Amino acid sequence: MIGYLQALLHFIYWDTLPDMEELVGSTSKWASTLVAQHLLAAADCYALVRMRLLCEDKLCEGVAINTVATTLALAEQHNGLHLKAVCLKFVASSENLKAVMQTYGFEYLKESCPGVLTELLQYVARIGEHSVITCGYRRRKEAPPLDGSDVNGRRVKPRLQ
């Protein structure tokens, strides 16, 4: 807790985020992400807009399989629109989605922000739809046959006008 308070005071005095690795005493990307997540929540709580934006940028740089779900939940809870978009894009890629779904963070996301899962599904569907269109596999609407039948092969009578 003292580390977060130090970081908050550092920002208030110098208008910059402290070196995360120095603050946590580790070069671990995970630890730096955890500190940035807590600072984002504090920045939102105390209405420190610039600090919130700096934390969002830091978190956008460090998106990873094991932290993206909790970061996405945090972005949703604290109105981090840019961070949320970056996280959704990261999770929606086919090689990342399955791995993210197996993390504890994904369970937390399901419990705390179920609406985000709907957004994620919509995002994945848009990506899938786009890839189907570009690959040429999308079924095209066919013009009705000229022999008087519809596209399903049923005979139809022409409408009288």
Protein Blocks (a to p, Z undefined) as FASTA:
>chain_A
ZZmmmmmmmmmmnopacdfklmnopabfklmmmmmmmmmmmmmmnopaklmmmmmmmmmm
mgcfklmmmmmmmmmmnopaklmmmmmmmmmpmklmmmmmmpmklmmmmmmmmmlmmmmm
mmmmmmmmmmmmmnopaccdddddfkopafkopacddddZZ
